[in-house]
Amino acid sequence: MAANNDATSAPRPLGQALWRGFLGRCPKCGEGRMFRAFLKVADACPACGEPLHHHRADDLPAYLVIAVVGHVVVGLMLWLEQAYQPSTLVHVILWVPLALAMCLALLQPTKGAVVALQWHAGMHGFPGANTRPAAQSALAR
């Protein structure tokens, strides 16, 4: 029990946790792989044993990816249309594969960062090192 208490009281730097999650690594140790499949989070870190099954990323990673990809693709599409006025076929050939590739490339890293953010904040069952005891007792009421 004491080791678990020490683990939850250790500082959790937000930037470090987000970067580790973005890379698909355990937010606690940075060694173990967070994902057991493309978007399936492992139940626990294989290196340090940190439980990861508490996450509730739901649709947030997809929304974030859509926002980023949409801004990039629409911006480039508008620039190309204004500069060269290509045919609709050129737009389809360029933007559909680009949008698909960007979505697939960003979805797993974004989900990893969202899970790491939840781990950092002690959300959804993750033991919280950064939550205040007063806030925890207020939530328990």
C-alpha positions as CSV (number, residue, x, y, z in Angstrom):
1,M,0.0,0.0,0.0
2,A,2.8,2.4,0.8
3,A,4.3,2.0,-2.6
4,N,1.0,2.9,-4.2
5,N,0.7,5.9,-2.0
6,D,4.2,7.0,-3.0
7,A,3.3,6.6,-6.7
8,T,0.2,8.7,-6.4
9,S,2.0,11.5,-4.5
10,A,4.9,11.8,-6.9
11,P,4.8,14.9,-9.1
12,R,3.3,14.4,-12.6
13,P,4.5,17.0,-15.0
14,L,1.8,17.8,-17.6
15,G,4.1,18.3,-20.5
16,Q,6.0,15.2,-19.9
17,A,2.8,13.1,-19.5
18,L,1.3,14.6,-22.7
19,W,4.5,14.0,-24.7
20,R,4.7,10.4,-23.5
21,G,1.1,9.8,-24.3
22,F,1.5,11.4,-27.8
23,L,4.3,8.9,-28.4
24,G,2.2,6.0,-27.3
25,R,4.1,5.4,-24.1
26,C,3.0,5.0,-20.5
27,P,2.5,8.5,-19.0
28,K,4.1,7.4,-15.7
29,C,7.3,5.7,-16.8
30,G,7.6,6.5,-20.5
31,E,8.9,3.0,-21.2
32,G,5.9,0.7,-21.7
33,R,3.6,0.8,-24.7
34,M,0.2,2.4,-24.0
35,F,-1.6,0.7,-26.9
36,R,-2.1,-3.1,-27.4
37,A,-3.8,-2.4,-30.8
38,F,-4.2,0.6,-33.0
39,L,-6.7,2.4,-30.7
40,K,-7.0,-0.2,-27.8
41,V,-5.4,1.0,-24.7
42,A,-3.6,-1.7,-22.7
43,D,-5.1,-2.5,-19.3
44,A,-1.8,-1.8,-17.6
45,C,1.7,-0.7,-18.6
46,P,3.8,-3.7,-19.3
47,A,6.9,-2.0,-17.9
48,C,5.8,-0.4,-14.6
49,G,2.3,-1.9,-14.1
50,E,0.5,1.4,-14.0
51,P,-3.2,0.7,-14.6
52,L,-4.4,2.4,-17.8
53,H,-7.9,0.8,-18.1
54,H,-9.5,3.7,-16.3
55,H,-9.4,6.0,-19.3
56,R,-12.5,7.4,-20.9
57,A,-11.2,9.1,-24.0
58,D,-14.5,8.5,-25.9
59,D,-14.9,10.8,-28.9
60,L,-12.5,13.7,-27.8
61,P,-9.5,12.4,-29.8
62,A,-11.6,12.2,-33.0
63,Y,-13.0,15.7,-32.5
64,L,-9.5,17.1,-32.0
65,V,-8.2,15.3,-35.0
66,I,-11.1,16.5,-37.2
67,A,-10.5,20.1,-36.0
68,V,-6.8,20.0,-36.8
69,V,-7.1,18.2,-40.2
70,G,-10.1,20.3,-41.2
71,H,-8.2,23.5,-40.6
72,V,-5.1,22.3,-42.5
73,V,-7.0,20.8,-45.4
74,V,-9.5,23.5,-45.8
75,G,-6.8,26.2,-45.6
76,L,-4.7,24.5,-48.2
77,M,-7.8,23.8,-50.4
78,L,-8.8,27.5,-50.3
79,W,-5.2,28.6,-51.1
80,L,-5.0,26.2,-54.1
81,E,-8.4,27.3,-55.4
82,Q,-7.5,31.0,-55.2
83,A,-4.0,30.6,-56.7
84,Y,-4.6,28.1,-59.5
85,Q,-8.4,27.3,-59.8
86,P,-7.9,23.6,-60.5
87,S,-10.7,21.3,-61.5
88,T,-12.8,19.4,-59.0
89,L,-11.1,16.2,-59.9
90,V,-7.7,17.7,-58.8
91,H,-9.2,18.7,-55.5
92,V,-10.6,15.2,-54.9
93,I,-7.3,13.6,-55.9
94,L,-5.3,15.8,-53.5
95,W,-7.5,16.4,-50.5
96,V,-9.2,13.1,-49.9
97,P,-6.0,11.1,-49.5
98,L,-4.3,13.9,-47.5
99,A,-7.2,14.1,-45.1
100,L,-7.4,10.4,-44.7
101,A,-3.6,10.0,-44.1
102,M,-3.6,12.9,-41.6
103,C,-6.6,11.4,-39.7
104,L,-5.0,8.0,-39.5
105,A,-1.6,9.4,-38.5
106,L,-3.0,11.7,-35.8
107,L,-5.7,9.6,-34.2
108,Q,-3.5,7.3,-32.1
109,P,-1.1,10.0,-30.8
110,T,-4.1,12.2,-30.0
111,K,-5.8,9.4,-28.1
112,G,-2.6,8.7,-26.2
113,A,-2.3,12.4,-25.2
114,V,-5.9,12.5,-24.0
115,V,-5.4,9.3,-21.9
116,A,-2.2,10.9,-20.5
117,L,-4.1,14.1,-19.7
118,Q,-6.7,12.0,-17.8
119,W,-3.9,10.2,-16.0
120,H,-2.2,13.5,-15.1
121,A,-5.4,15.0,-13.7
122,G,-6.5,11.9,-11.9
123,M,-9.8,11.6,-13.9
124,H,-12.0,8.6,-14.3
125,G,-10.5,6.4,-11.6
126,F,-6.8,7.2,-12.2
127,P,-5.3,7.9,-8.8
128,G,-4.8,11.7,-8.6
129,A,-1.5,13.1,-7.5
130,N,-2.5,16.6,-8.6
131,T,-6.0,16.8,-7.0
132,R,-6.3,18.6,-3.7
133,P,-7.7,16.6,-0.7
134,A,-10.4,19.3,-0.2
135,A,-11.5,18.8,-3.8
136,Q,-11.6,15.1,-3.4
137,S,-13.7,15.3,-0.3
138,A,-16.1,17.7,-2.0
139,L,-16.5,15.3,-4.9
140,A,-17.3,12.4,-2.5
141,R,-20.3,14.3,-1.0
